[in-house]
Amino acid sequence: MLFSASATPLMSSFFPPPPKKPMRFSGAAIRSSSASNFDLKTYWTTLITEINQKLDEAIPVKSPTGIYEAMRYSVLAQGAKRAPPVMCVAACELFGGDRTAAFPTACALEMVHAASLIHDDLPCMDDDPVRRGKPSNHTVYGANMALLAGDALFPLAFQHIVSHTPPEIVPRATILRVITEIARTVGSTGMAAGQYVDLEGGPFPPSFAHEKKFGSMGECSAVCGGLLGGASDDELHSLRSYGRAVGMLYQVVDADGSESALEMAQELSLKAKKELQVFDKYGDALLVPLYTFVDYAAHPHFLLPL
């Protein structure tokens, strides 16, 4: 439900749609502060390679094979940006955290993300037959199996955090806070609330569904990384605002090319970068990944092809 459009255009065949014309931003909106020498593409692809390997190991095919195959189909899908886990690791490293301590939660976030997309695409929800240019989960495995695959991925994410986070690096109290953060994100005050408004409407501002469906996971990814890195409560507050803005920015840029969407995207981009200014004391080397994350959200062709 985040970092990508939830609604995939109906297509007569399962081929990727042509690239959208990139939205144009002013130099101030797309410039990464102190990021001119940072190779985001290398940083991102290196992390994705590690995360993909760990996800592959985390979801082996077992009995009953049908569920596991459906789970793997969405979690290991080619074309996934891996934005939630990459943001989690980057936020953890900002505060001097160990990347190995962040990987279990990073993988769990991708499982939750995949589960939300599986459910989002179901006929009873958005009824999307295509995801990332390929048949969506229920198109391949049927609605019943897709529902089960999504249901199985949510608890697996929590189990993976508990069983794989090194207790000698991350205190148990921190692990509990991470789990609580993820549970809040997917629950009735987070992504589920956004999907409810998408389905039922109601007296909510237009930004409500975007904030809940897409901003919530951005918040969660940044905050979980901060927790694992040892951020203070004030720092977590700034990370939450930053992650919410980035999560909403992905959706605005991906789904709408109107003038009003462009204005909103510029506002979100500037807001996200403003929230990062409080972390300048940690230095460019650690902060630049989060700055350039905003540019990638605001200008998707910035990294293509990954």
C-alpha contacts under 8 A as a table, 3 or more apart, distances in Angstrom:
res1	aa1	res2	aa2	distance
1	M	4	S	7.07
1	M	5	A	7.45
1	M	6	S	5.71
1	M	113	H	6.72
1	M	116	S	5.63
1	M	117	L	5.52
1	M	120	D	6.86
1	M	191	M	7.25
1	M	213	K	5.44
1	M	214	F	5.75
2	L	5	A	7.11
2	L	6	S	7.36
2	L	113	H	7.30
2	L	213	K	6.19
2	L	214	F	3.94
2	L	215	G	7.03
2	L	216	S	7.95
2	L	217	M	6.28
2	L	218	G	7.40
2	L	247	G	6.22
2	L	248	M	7.76
2	L	250	Y	7.62
2	L	251	Q	7.04
3	F	83	A	6.85
3	F	84	P	7.94
3	F	214	F	6.39
3	F	218	G	7.70
3	F	247	G	5.53
3	F	248	M	7.53
3	F	250	Y	4.96
3	F	251	Q	6.05
4	S	250	Y	6.11
4	S	251	Q	5.57
4	S	254	D	6.47
5	A	8	T	6.87
5	A	250	Y	7.91
5	A	251	Q	5.46
5	A	254	D	5.95
5	A	255	A	5.72
6	S	117	L	7.23
6	S	120	D	6.84
6	S	121	D	7.61
6	S	126	D	7.85
7	A	121	D	7.74
7	A	126	D	6.63
7	A	128	D	6.58
8	T	128	D	5.83
8	T	129	P	7.67
8	T	130	V	6.04
8	T	131	R	6.25
8	T	132	R	7.91
9	P	128	D	7.44
9	P	130	V	7.55
10	L	128	D	6.98
10	L	129	P	6.98
10	L	130	V	7.27
11	M	14	F	6.83
11	M	130	V	7.60
14	F	130	V	6.98
14	F	133	G	6.13
14	F	134	K	5.40
14	F	135	P	6.25
15	F	133	G	5.48
15	F	134	K	6.63
16	P	132	R	7.05
16	P	133	G	4.00
16	P	134	K	7.09
17	P	133	G	6.56
22	P	299	H	6.60
22	P	300	P	7.12
22	P	301	H	6.70
23	M	253	V	6.98
23	M	257	G	6.62
23	M	262	L	7.06
23	M	298	A	7.83
23	M	299	H	6.71
24	R	262	L	7.83
24	R	299	H	7.82
25	F	28	A	7.87
25	F	29	A	5.78
25	F	30	I	6.22
25	F	262	L	7.76
25	F	266	Q	7.01
25	F	298	A	7.95
25	F	299	H	7.98
26	S	29	A	5.26
26	S	30	I	6.61
27	G	30	I	5.48
27	G	31	R	5.70
28	A	31	R	5.44
29	A	266	Q	5.99
29	A	269	S	6.27
29	A	270	L	6.29
29	A	295	D	7.92
30	I	269	S	7.75
30	I	294	V	7.81
30	I	295	D	5.21
30	I	298	A	6.79
30	I	299	H	7.17
31	R	295	D	6.91
32	S	35	A	5.12
32	S	36	S	7.25
32	S	288	V	7.54
32	S	291	Y	5.55
32	S	292	T	5.40
32	S	294	V	7.82
32	S	295	D	6.56
33	S	36	S	7.89
33	S	288	V	7.28
33	S	291	Y	6.54
34	S	37	N	7.81
34	S	284	D	6.52
34	S	288	V	6.79
35	A	38	F	5.21
35	A	284	D	7.72
35	A	288	V	5.57
35	A	291	Y	7.45
35	A	292	T	6.85
38	F	288	V	7.09
38	F	289	P	7.85
39	D	42	T	5.58
39	D	43	Y	6.36
40	L	43	Y	4.92
40	L	44	W	5.81
40	L	289	P	6.76
40	L	292	T	6.92
40	L	303	L	7.97
41	K	44	W	5.14
41	K	45	T	5.96
41	K	303	L	6.19
41	K	306	L	7.33
42	T	45	T	5.28
42	T	46	T	5.88
43	Y	46	T	5.42
43	Y	47	L	6.32
44	W	47	L	5.28
44	W	48	I	6.09
44	W	86	V	7.04
45	T	48	I	4.91
45	T	49	T	6.12
45	T	306	L	7.03
46	T	49	T	5.28
46	T	50	E	6.55
47	L	50	E	5.20
47	L	51	I	6.05
47	L	86	V	6.70
48	I	51	I	4.98
48	I	52	N	5.86
48	I	82	R	6.61
48	I	86	V	7.40
49	T	52	N	5.24
49	T	53	Q	6.32
50	E	53	Q	5.26
50	E	54	K	6.34
51	I	54	K	5.11
51	I	55	L	6.08
51	I	85	P	7.71
51	I	103	F	7.25
51	I	106	A	7.78
51	I	107	C	6.65
52	N	55	L	5.08
52	N	56	D	6.10
52	N	76	L	6.99
53	Q	56	D	5.14
53	Q	57	E	6.35
54	K	57	E	5.08
54	K	58	A	6.05
54	K	107	C	7.29
55	L	58	A	4.89
55	L	59	I	6.36
55	L	75	V	7.55
55	L	76	L	7.28
55	L	107	C	6.18
56	D	59	I	5.64
56	D	60	P	6.65
56	D	72	R	7.75
56	D	76	L	7.07
57	E	60	P	5.98
58	A	160	H	7.68
59	I	68	Y	7.03
59	I	71	M	7.71
59	I	72	R	6.62
60	P	68	Y	7.19
61	V	65	T	5.88
61	V	68	Y	5.33
61	V	69	E	6.41
62	K	65	T	5.27
62	K	68	Y	6.44
63	S	66	G	7.73
63	S	68	Y	7.70
64	P	67	I	6.11
64	P	68	Y	7.05
65	T	68	Y	5.23
65	T	69	E	6.00
66	G	69	E	5.27
66	G	70	A	6.26
66	G	145	M	7.60
67	I	70	A	5.21
67	I	71	M	6.16
67	I	145	M	6.59
67	I	148	L	6.83
67	I	149	A	5.57
68	Y	71	M	4.94
68	Y	72	R	6.05
68	Y	149	A	7.26
69	E	72	R	5.15
69	E	73	Y	6.04
70	A	73	Y	5.08
70	A	74	S	6.82
70	A	137	N	6.85
70	A	141	Y	6.68
70	A	145	M	7.15
70	A	146	A	6.67
70	A	149	A	5.87
71	M	74	S	5.76
71	M	75	V	6.21
71	M	149	A	5.07
71	M	150	G	7.16
71	M	152	A	7.87
71	M	153	L	6.97
72	R	75	V	5.07
72	R	76	L	5.47
72	R	77	A	7.65
73	Y	76	L	5.78
73	Y	77	A	5.78
73	Y	137	N	7.18
74	S	77	A	5.10
74	S	114	A	5.96
74	S	115	A	7.95
74	S	118	I	7.36
74	S	137	N	6.61
75	V	110	E	7.06
75	V	111	M	6.21
75	V	114	A	5.53
76	L	80	A	7.85
77	A	80	A	6.12
79	G	132	R	6.39
80	A	132	R	7.62
82	R	85	P	5.77
82	R	86	V	6.18
82	R	110	E	6.81
83	A	86	V	5.24
83	A	87	M	5.98
84	P	87	M	5.30
84	P	88	C	6.21
84	P	106	A	6.99
84	P	109	L	6.16
84	P	110	E	6.34
84	P	113	H	7.78
84	P	217	M	7.26
84	P	218	G	6.77
84	P	221	S	5.32
85	P	88	C	4.98
85	P	89	V	6.27
85	P	103	F	7.70
85	P	105	T	7.63
85	P	106	A	4.02
85	P	107	C	6.22
85	P	109	L	6.10
85	P	110	E	6.18
85	P	221	S	6.83
86	V	89	V	5.25
86	V	90	A	6.13
86	V	106	A	7.14
87	M	90	A	5.08
87	M	91	A	6.07
87	M	221	S	5.97
87	M	222	A	5.92
87	M	225	G	7.40
87	M	290	L	7.25
87	M	293	F	7.83
88	C	91	A	5.29
88	C	92	C	6.21
88	C	102	A	7.07
88	C	105	T	7.82
88	C	106	A	5.88
88	C	221	S	4.84
88	C	222	A	5.28
88	C	223	V	7.56
88	C	224	C	6.24
88	C	225	G	4.20
88	C	226	G	7.58
89	V	92	C	5.06
89	V	93	E	6.17
89	V	99	R	6.19
89	V	102	A	5.72
89	V	103	F	7.04
89	V	106	A	6.75
89	V	225	G	5.83
90	A	93	E	5.21
90	A	94	L	6.20
90	A	225	G	7.14
90	A	286	L	7.81
90	A	289	P	6.43
90	A	290	L	6.64
91	A	94	L	5.12
91	A	95	F	7.13
91	A	222	A	5.75
91	A	223	V	7.66
91	A	225	G	4.71
91	A	226	G	5.32
91	A	229	G	7.30
91	A	290	L	7.32
92	C	95	F	5.85
92	C	96	G	6.83
92	C	97	G	5.02
92	C	98	D	7.20
92	C	99	R	7.14
92	C	102	A	6.70
92	C	224	C	7.86
92	C	225	G	4.19
92	C	226	G	5.06
92	C	227	L	7.30
92	C	228	L	5.72
92	C	229	G	4.24
92	C	230	G	7.77
93	E	96	G	4.90
93	E	97	G	4.72
93	E	98	D	6.49
93	E	99	R	6.58
93	E	225	G	7.87
93	E	229	G	6.39
93	E	286	L	6.73
94	L	97	G	7.14
94	L	226	G	7.89
94	L	229	G	7.33
94	L	282	Y	7.01
94	L	286	L	4.94
94	L	287	L	6.07
95	F	226	G	7.11
95	F	229	G	5.10
95	F	230	G	6.41
95	F	231	A	6.35
95	F	282	Y	7.43
96	G	229	G	6.04
96	G	230	G	7.99
97	G	101	A	7.46
97	G	102	A	7.86
97	G	228	L	6.57
97	G	229	G	4.04
97	G	230	G	7.07
98	D	101	A	5.33
98	D	102	A	6.77
98	D	229	G	7.25
99	R	102	A	5.14
99	R	103	F	6.37
100	T	103	F	5.37
100	T	104	P	7.82
101	A	104	P	6.90
101	A	165	T	5.91
101	A	166	P	6.30
101	A	169	I	6.69
101	A	170	V	6.81
101	A	228	L	7.17
102	A	105	T	5.58
102	A	106	A	5.99
102	A	165	T	7.66
102	A	225	G	6.72
102	A	228	L	6.44
103	F	106	A	4.81
103	F	107	C	6.04
103	F	165	T	7.96
104	P	107	C	5.26
104	P	108	A	6.20
104	P	160	H	6.32
104	P	161	I	5.21
104	P	164	H	5.83
104	P	165	T	5.78
105	T	108	A	4.84
105	T	109	L	6.13
105	T	157	A	7.87
105	T	160	H	7.66
105	T	161	I	5.47
105	T	165	T	7.66
105	T	178	V	7.93
105	T	224	C	7.59
106	A	109	L	5.20
106	A	110	E	6.55
106	A	221	S	7.82
107	C	110	E	5.13
107	C	111	M	6.34
107	C	157	A	7.52
108	A	111	M	5.00
108	A	112	V	6.26
108	A	156	L	7.67
108	A	157	A	4.23
108	A	158	F	6.80
108	A	160	H	6.54
108	A	161	I	6.65
109	L	112	V	5.08
109	L	113	H	6.03
109	L	157	A	7.09
109	L	182	I	7.83
109	L	221	S	7.09
110	E	113	H	4.87
110	E	114	A	6.03
111	M	114	A	5.13
111	M	115	A	6.10
111	M	153	L	5.79
111	M	154	F	6.89
111	M	156	L	7.80
111	M	157	A	5.94
112	V	115	A	5.04
112	V	116	S	6.15
112	V	153	L	6.50
112	V	154	F	5.57
112	V	157	A	6.58
113	H	116	S	5.21
113	H	117	L	6.36
113	H	217	M	7.91
114	A	117	L	5.13
114	A	118	I	6.19
114	A	150	G	7.56
114	A	153	L	7.95
115	A	118	I	5.10
115	A	119	H	6.32
115	A	149	A	7.31
115	A	150	G	4.26
115	A	151	D	7.19
115	A	153	L	5.89
115	A	154	F	6.64
116	S	119	H	5.25
116	S	120	D	5.88
116	S	150	G	7.01
117	L	120	D	4.81
117	L	121	D	6.13
118	I	121	D	5.46
118	I	122	L	6.67
118	I	136	S	7.35
118	I	137	N	6.09
118	I	138	H	7.49
118	I	146	A	6.49
118	I	147	L	7.41
118	I	149	A	7.95
118	I	150	G	6.03
119	H	122	L	5.32
119	H	125	M	7.26
119	H	146	A	7.43
119	H	147	L	6.46
119	H	150	G	6.39
120	D	125	M	5.74
120	D	126	D	5.91
120	D	127	D	7.75
120	D	195	Q	7.96
121	D	125	M	6.29
121	D	126	D	5.28
121	D	127	D	5.16
121	D	128	D	4.73
121	D	129	P	7.05
121	D	131	R	7.97
121	D	136	S	6.94
121	D	137	N	7.89
121	D	138	H	7.64
122	L	125	M	5.24
122	L	126	D	6.23
122	L	127	D	5.01
122	L	128	D	6.69
122	L	138	H	6.46
122	L	143	A	6.47
122	L	146	A	7.79
122	L	147	L	7.88
123	P	126	D	6.26
123	P	127	D	3.81
123	P	128	D	7.04
123	P	143	A	7.38
124	C	127	D	6.35
125	M	199	L	7.22
128	D	131	R	7.39
128	D	136	S	7.06
129	P	135	P	5.79
129	P	136	S	5.26
129	P	138	H	7.55
129	P	139	T	5.77
130	V	133	G	5.93
130	V	134	K	5.32
130	V	135	P	4.44
130	V	136	S	4.63
130	V	139	T	7.80
131	R	134	K	5.38
131	R	135	P	6.02
131	R	136	S	4.93
135	P	139	T	5.69
135	P	140	V	6.40
136	S	139	T	5.26
136	S	140	V	6.65
137	N	140	V	5.41
137	N	141	Y	6.01
137	N	142	G	7.35
137	N	143	A	7.98
137	N	146	A	5.78
138	H	141	Y	5.06
138	H	142	G	4.30
138	H	143	A	4.63
138	H	144	N	7.67
138	H	145	M	7.14
138	H	146	A	5.05
138	H	147	L	8.00
139	T	142	G	5.76
139	T	143	A	7.49
141	Y	144	N	7.92
141	Y	145	M	5.85
141	Y	146	A	6.31
142	G	145	M	5.60
142	G	146	A	6.13
143	A	146	A	5.04
143	A	147	L	6.04
144	N	147	L	5.23
144	N	148	L	6.42
145	M	148	L	5.02
145	M	149	A	6.06
146	A	149	A	4.99
146	A	150	G	6.23
147	L	150	G	5.31
147	L	151	D	6.13
148	L	151	D	4.91
148	L	152	A	6.01
149	A	152	A	5.14
149	A	153	L	6.25
150	G	153	L	5.21
150	G	154	F	6.68
151	D	154	F	5.81
151	D	155	P	7.48
152	A	155	P	6.01
152	A	156	L	6.28
153	L	156	L	4.98
153	L	157	A	6.14
154	F	157	A	5.40
154	F	158	F	7.06
155	P	158	F	5.26
155	P	159	Q	6.20
156	L	159	Q	4.93
156	L	160	H	5.93
157	A	160	H	5.16
157	A	161	I	6.47
158	F	161	I	5.25
158	F	162	V	6.43
158	F	179	I	6.54
159	Q	162	V	5.27
159	Q	163	S	6.06
160	H	163	S	5.26
160	H	164	H	5.74
160	H	165	T	7.89
161	I	164	H	5.53
161	I	165	T	5.57
161	I	175	I	7.57
161	I	179	I	7.87
162	V	165	T	5.98
162	V	175	I	7.30
165	T	170	V	7.02
165	T	175	I	7.92
166	P	169	I	5.57
166	P	170	V	6.18
167	P	170	V	5.04
167	P	171	P	5.84
167	P	172	R	6.63
168	E	171	P	7.15
170	V	174	T	6.53
170	V	175	I	6.93
170	V	228	L	6.73
171	P	174	T	5.32
171	P	175	I	6.56
172	R	175	I	4.99
172	R	176	L	6.26
173	A	176	L	5.11
173	A	177	R	6.38
174	T	177	R	5.02
174	T	178	V	6.25
174	T	227	L	6.60
174	T	228	L	6.87
175	I	178	V	5.08
175	I	179	I	6.27
175	I	228	L	7.94
176	L	179	I	5.15
176	L	180	T	6.12
177	R	180	T	5.02
177	R	181	E	6.10
177	R	227	L	7.71
178	V	181	E	5.09
178	V	182	I	6.39
178	V	224	C	5.53
178	V	227	L	6.98
178	V	228	L	7.93
179	I	182	I	5.25
179	I	183	A	6.15
180	T	183	A	5.08
180	T	184	R	6.12
181	E	184	R	5.22
181	E	185	T	6.24
181	E	220	C	6.41
181	E	223	V	7.97
181	E	224	C	7.20
182	I	185	T	5.00
182	I	186	V	6.45
182	I	220	C	6.34
183	A	186	V	5.54
183	A	187	G	6.07
184	R	187	G	5.20
184	R	188	S	7.71
184	R	189	T	6.84
184	R	190	G	6.40
185	T	189	T	7.21
185	T	190	G	4.69
185	T	191	M	6.18
185	T	216	S	5.81
185	T	217	M	6.45
185	T	220	C	6.58
186	V	189	T	7.82
186	V	190	G	5.44
186	V	191	M	5.05
186	V	192	A	6.15
187	G	190	G	5.28
187	G	191	M	6.33
187	G	192	A	5.54
187	G	193	A	7.48
188	S	191	M	7.04
188	S	192	A	5.01
188	S	193	A	5.18
189	T	192	A	6.81
189	T	193	A	5.47
189	T	212	K	7.74
190	G	193	A	5.42
190	G	194	G	6.63
190	G	212	K	5.12
190	G	213	K	6.93
190	G	216	S	6.01
191	M	194	G	5.04
191	M	195	Q	6.26
191	M	212	K	5.05
191	M	213	K	4.43
191	M	214	F	7.41
191	M	216	S	6.49
191	M	217	M	7.82
192	A	195	Q	5.12
192	A	196	Y	6.11
192	A	212	K	7.76
192	A	213	K	7.37
193	A	196	Y	5.01
193	A	197	V	6.41
193	A	209	A	7.55
193	A	212	K	6.47
193	A	213	K	7.60
194	G	197	V	5.28
194	G	198	D	6.29
194	G	208	F	6.93
194	G	209	A	4.28
194	G	210	H	6.94
194	G	211	E	7.47
194	G	212	K	4.66
194	G	213	K	4.77
195	Q	198	D	4.88
195	Q	199	L	6.25
195	Q	209	A	6.97
195	Q	213	K	6.49
196	Y	199	L	5.17
196	Y	200	E	5.85
196	Y	201	G	7.43
197	V	200	E	5.13
197	V	201	G	4.55
197	V	202	G	6.52
197	V	204	F	7.83
197	V	209	A	6.13
198	D	201	G	5.89
198	D	209	A	6.54
201	G	204	F	7.54
204	F	208	F	6.23
205	P	208	F	5.51
206	P	209	A	6.71
206	P	210	H	7.60
207	S	210	H	5.25
207	S	211	E	5.98
208	F	211	E	5.15
208	F	212	K	6.18
209	A	212	K	5.20
209	A	213	K	5.75
209	A	214	F	7.93
210	H	213	K	5.32
210	H	214	F	5.44
210	H	215	G	6.48
210	H	248	M	6.03
210	H	251	Q	7.49
211	E	214	F	5.66
211	E	215	G	4.39
211	E	216	S	6.31
211	E	244	R	6.97
211	E	247	G	7.95
211	E	248	M	6.12
212	K	215	G	5.64
212	K	216	S	5.16
213	K	216	S	6.15
213	K	217	M	7.51
214	F	217	M	5.95
214	F	218	G	6.77
214	F	244	R	7.65
214	F	247	G	5.12
214	F	248	M	5.37
214	F	251	Q	6.85
215	G	218	G	5.11
215	G	219	E	6.16
215	G	243	G	6.86
215	G	244	R	4.06
215	G	245	A	6.37
215	G	246	V	7.09
215	G	247	G	4.34
215	G	248	M	4.84
216	S	219	E	5.10
216	S	220	C	6.18
216	S	243	G	7.97
216	S	244	R	6.04
216	S	247	G	7.26
217	M	220	C	4.84
217	M	221	S	6.00
217	M	243	G	7.75
217	M	244	R	7.49
217	M	247	G	6.78
218	G	221	S	5.25
218	G	222	A	6.35
218	G	240	R	7.83
218	G	243	G	4.26
218	G	244	R	5.07
218	G	245	A	7.57
218	G	246	V	6.32
218	G	247	G	4.51
218	G	248	M	7.86
219	E	222	A	5.46
219	E	223	V	6.00
219	E	239	L	7.07
219	E	240	R	4.59
219	E	241	S	6.79
219	E	242	Y	7.15
219	E	243	G	4.15
219	E	244	R	4.71
219	E	247	G	7.46
220	C	223	V	5.15
220	C	224	C	5.83
220	C	240	R	7.21
220	C	243	G	7.30
221	S	224	C	5.40
221	S	225	G	6.31
221	S	243	G	7.06
222	A	225	G	5.27
222	A	226	G	6.22
222	A	239	L	5.68
222	A	240	R	6.44
222	A	242	Y	7.72
222	A	243	G	5.52
223	V	226	G	4.91
223	V	227	L	6.07
223	V	236	L	5.78
223	V	239	L	5.84
223	V	240	R	5.80
223	V	243	G	7.78
224	C	227	L	5.06
224	C	228	L	6.24
225	G	228	L	5.18
225	G	229	G	6.16
226	G	229	G	5.01
226	G	230	G	6.13
226	G	231	A	5.06
226	G	235	E	7.83
226	G	236	L	6.29
226	G	239	L	7.38
227	L	230	G	5.24
227	L	231	A	5.67
227	L	236	L	7.46
228	L	231	A	7.73
231	A	235	E	5.74
231	A	236	L	6.19
232	S	235	E	5.08
232	S	236	L	6.13
233	D	236	L	4.96
233	D	237	H	6.27
234	D	237	H	5.10
234	D	238	S	6.61
235	E	238	S	5.19
235	E	239	L	6.22
236	L	239	L	4.91
236	L	240	R	6.02
237	H	240	R	5.10
237	H	241	S	6.46
238	S	241	S	5.23
238	S	242	Y	6.13
238	S	275	E	5.56
238	S	276	L	7.21
238	S	278	V	7.86
239	L	242	Y	4.94
239	L	243	G	5.94
239	L	275	E	7.21
239	L	276	L	7.62
240	R	243	G	5.21
240	R	244	R	6.09
241	S	244	R	5.19
241	S	245	A	6.27
241	S	272	A	7.13
241	S	275	E	6.82
242	Y	245	A	5.30
242	Y	246	V	6.30
242	Y	271	K	7.26
242	Y	272	A	4.50
242	Y	273	K	7.32
242	Y	275	E	5.62
242	Y	276	L	7.05
243	G	246	V	5.11
243	G	247	G	6.02
243	G	272	A	7.35
244	R	247	G	5.21
244	R	248	M	6.23
245	A	248	M	5.28
245	A	249	L	5.97
245	A	268	L	5.29
245	A	269	S	7.11
245	A	271	K	6.83
245	A	272	A	5.52
246	V	249	L	4.86
246	V	250	Y	6.32
246	V	268	L	7.03
246	V	269	S	7.15
246	V	272	A	6.40
246	V	293	F	7.92
246	V	294	V	6.17
246	V	297	A	6.65
247	G	250	Y	5.47
247	G	251	Q	6.89
248	M	251	Q	5.31
248	M	252	V	6.24
248	M	268	L	7.57
249	L	252	V	5.14
249	L	253	V	6.12
249	L	265	A	5.67
249	L	268	L	6.04
249	L	269	S	6.96
249	L	297	A	6.09
249	L	298	A	6.44
250	Y	253	V	5.48
250	Y	254	D	5.97
250	Y	297	A	4.94
250	Y	298	A	6.80
251	Q	254	D	5.06
251	Q	255	A	5.78
252	V	255	A	5.54
252	V	256	D	5.84
252	V	261	A	6.13
252	V	262	L	7.96
252	V	264	M	7.59
252	V	265	A	6.32
253	V	256	D	5.95
253	V	257	G	6.82
253	V	261	A	7.27
253	V	262	L	7.49
253	V	265	A	6.67
253	V	297	A	7.40
253	V	298	A	6.38
253	V	299	H	7.72
254	D	257	G	7.98
256	D	261	A	6.13
257	G	261	A	6.18
257	G	262	L	6.70
258	S	261	A	5.13
258	S	262	L	6.28
259	E	262	L	5.02
259	E	263	E	6.33
260	S	263	E	5.10
260	S	264	M	6.22
261	A	264	M	5.00
261	A	265	A	6.00
262	L	265	A	5.02
262	L	266	Q	6.21
263	E	266	Q	5.18
263	E	267	E	6.33
264	M	267	E	5.08
264	M	268	L	6.16
265	A	268	L	5.07
265	A	269	S	6.00
265	A	298	A	6.82
266	Q	269	S	5.09
266	Q	270	L	6.18
266	Q	298	A	7.87
267	E	270	L	5.29
267	E	271	K	6.05
268	L	271	K	4.99
268	L	272	A	6.06
269	S	272	A	5.29
269	S	273	K	6.40
269	S	294	V	6.20
269	S	295	D	7.67
269	S	298	A	6.71
270	L	273	K	5.25
270	L	274	K	6.05
271	K	274	K	5.03
271	K	275	E	6.31
272	A	275	E	5.31
272	A	276	L	6.72
272	A	294	V	6.99
273	K	276	L	5.15
273	K	277	Q	6.76
273	K	291	Y	6.35
273	K	294	V	7.26
274	K	277	Q	5.41
275	E	278	V	6.52
276	L	279	F	5.56
276	L	280	D	7.33
276	L	287	L	7.95
276	L	290	L	7.90
276	L	291	Y	7.44
277	Q	280	D	5.50
278	V	281	K	7.48
279	F	282	Y	5.80
279	F	283	G	7.80
279	F	287	L	7.24
280	D	283	G	5.63
280	D	284	D	7.17
280	D	287	L	7.24
282	Y	286	L	6.65
282	Y	287	L	6.92
283	G	286	L	5.98
283	G	287	L	6.22
284	D	287	L	4.96
284	D	288	V	5.39
285	A	288	V	5.91
285	A	289	P	7.97
286	L	289	P	6.79
287	L	290	L	5.73
287	L	291	Y	6.63
288	V	291	Y	4.98
288	V	292	T	6.08
289	P	292	T	5.26
289	P	293	F	6.11
290	L	293	F	4.96
290	L	294	V	6.88
291	Y	294	V	5.54
291	Y	295	D	7.07
292	T	295	D	4.98
292	T	296	Y	6.33
293	F	296	Y	5.14
293	F	297	A	6.34
294	V	297	A	5.13
294	V	298	A	6.10
295	D	298	A	4.99
295	D	299	H	5.73
295	D	300	P	7.88
295	D	302	F	7.51
296	Y	299	H	5.16
296	Y	300	P	5.20
296	Y	301	H	7.61
296	Y	302	F	5.92
296	Y	303	L	6.86
297	A	300	P	5.76
299	H	302	F	5.55
300	P	303	L	6.67
300	P	304	L	7.40
301	H	304	L	5.09
301	H	305	P	7.86
303	L	306	L	6.31
